Amino acid sequence: MERAPSRGAAEGAASSPSLAATRALTGLLIGLAGGGLGSLVGLGGGVVMIPLLTSWMGLTQHAAHGSSLVAVLFTAVSGGVGYARQGAVDLTAAVAVAASAMLMARVGARASGRVSSARLQGYFGMFLVGVSLLLPVSRYVMAHVDTGLALPSLQVVAGGLVIGVISGYLAGMMGVGGGAIVVPALVVGLGFPQHLAQGTSLIQMIPTAVSGTWTHHRLGHIQWPIAPWLGVGAIAGGWVGATVAGWLPSPTLRYVFSAFTLLMGVHYIRRSRRALAADGRVAGRTA
């Protein structure tokens, strides 16, 4: 005689599709939020998605970082295309930045073991706070900012290579995205308008995101059941973010970027202080 399934088994079978749907919806919302905010300010959105993936979905730090890279890739493509349709992408600068950044990211990753990660995060946070204060006034204290004048191609390539060296090294050393460095460097260093700097920043992320996604896939860090939903949300969010950015005047967009950068800087400073305090407690117990 065939036995009926137990109540617990029936409930488990019924809840499994529901759980999968909930996780898919959560991944979609996280991708939408990260892609929208990331594209709005010319960043990949990982700084938004990684904390949400760990807190809302219970992913480990490695899994959250790897899975978020899938969404960062789609944010860069979707947002970059959105900016390009507005004429706000400099491909020459994007290629130059990406080429040197990909090389220097490996150097920075190797050097990371020789420097305190907690201190580096604190220094990076202070750098971001400084950037957030500089950018809003840059057009008033630097004559070349926001002039709209086209630079010679050789100067753009040289400047892009230097920016890529710095952003790639720091990104590899601290495990952060380079957009927070690339955007202000393009504005202050090459005098790019804010829209052009953000669109170029998104495009230069694409090869790095492809490489990082493949590496994390080989390491088993990507949660593929939710990664497609993150990607779909990031595509929609990236397009919306680029569209909204196109509606904003350059000074207003610069204030938005500065506010976001300030929050990031405070976040890294606080995280650095917590890590240093924890290291001090461990050192005190082992002394």
C-alpha positions, -999 to +999 in steps of 0.1 A: +000+000+000+015+034-010+021+057+019+010+094+017+038+118+020+043+133+055+030+168+063+066+181+067+076+167+033+046+181+016+052+215+032+089+213+022+080+205-014+055+233-015+078+259+001+108+250-022+093+268-053+082+297-030+117+300-015+133+299-050+108+326-061+116+348-031+154+345-037+149+353-073+129+384-065+154+395-038+182+390-063+163+411-089+157+439-064+194+439-053+205+440-089+181+468-097+193+489-067+229+483-074+226+488-111+205+519-108+227+537-082+259+524-098+250+537-133+237+570-119+271+578-105+293+559-130+303+531-106+296+493-109+273+492-079+292+465-060+295+486-029+256+486-028+251+449-038+277+431-016+263+442+018+228+434+006+238+400-006+254+391+027+227+406+049+195+398+029+206+365+013+231+352+037+259+348+012+295+346+024+318+376+015+335+356-013+302+345-028+287+380-025+318+395-042+318+370-070+281+371-076+280+409-076+306+410-103+280+394-127+257+423-120+285+448-122+293+435-157+257+440-168+255+474-151+286+485-170+272+473-204+237+486-199+247+519-183+276+524-207+253+520-237+229+544-221+256+570-217+270+563-252+235+570-267+238+605-251+273+609-265+289+607-230+316+581-236+352+586-247+363+552-261+399+563-264+401+571-227+381+540-217+405+516-236+436+533-221+423+532-186+411+496-189+444+484-205+467+496-177+442+490-149+439+452-158+477+449-157+482+469-124+453+451-106+474+420-105+504+439-091+482+455-065+467+421-055+502+407-049+512+437-029+481+436-007+496+409+016+525+433+026+502+461+039+476+461+066+442+457+049+425+476+077+448+506+074+445+506+036+407+508+039+410+537+062+433+556+038+410+548+009+380+561+029+399+594+037+407+597+000+371+593-009+360+619+016+386+643+001+373+636-034+337+642-023+347+676-010+369+685-040+346+677-069+318+701-061+342+731-062+366+718-089+350+738-116+356+770-096+392+764-086+404+745-118+400+764-150+402+733-172+372+715-156+339+715-175+352+736-204+340+711-229+372+715-249+384+683-267+419+672-257+444+659-282+442+621-285+478+616-273+470+635-241+439+615-235+457+582-240+486+592-217+462+605-190+441+574-193+471+551-189+482+570-158+447+569-143+444+531-151+478+524-133+466+542-101+430+529-101+440+493-111+467+491-084+445+504-056+416+483-068+438+451-068+453+460-034+421+468-016+396+447-035+374+477-044+361+489-077+381+515-096+352+537-106+354+558-075+390+567-086+385+568-123+356+593-123+372+621-102+405+615-120+389+620-154+371+652-142+401+667-123+430+653-144+416+655-179+388+681-174+360+657-185+325+669-179+308+648-152+286+629-177+315+620-199+336+609-170+309+586-157+300+570-190+337+564-198+342+549-163+314+524-169+327+513-203+363+508-190+348+484-163+336+459-189+369+440-196+378+440-159+344+427-149+346+399-175+380+388-163+369+390-126+337+371-133+356+343-150+381+341-122+354+339-095+335+313-115+366+291-116+370+296-078+333+286-073+324+319-057+294+327-080+259+317-069+245+309-103+209+303-092+206+340-082+233+355-105+210+357-136+184+376-115+210+400-103+220+405-139+185+412-151+180+437-123+213+454-131+204+457-168+172+475-160+188+495-132+218+505-153+196+518-181+174+538-156+204+552-139+220+564-171+187+579-183+182+598-150+219+610-151+212+623-186+184+645-173+206+661-146+228+691-152+265+684-148+269+704-115+239+685-100+252+652-111+286+660-096+269+668-063+251+634-064+284+616-071+301+635-043+273+626-018+276+589-028+314+591-025+312+607+009+290+579+022+314+553+007+343+571+024+327+571+058+318+534+054+354+525+047+367+546+076+343+530+100+351+495+087+388+503+091+384+514+127+364+483+136+390+460+120+419+479+137+401+476+171+395+439+166+432+434+157+442+453+188+420+430+210+434+399+194+470+412+199+462+420+236+449+385+243+480+369+227+505+392+244 
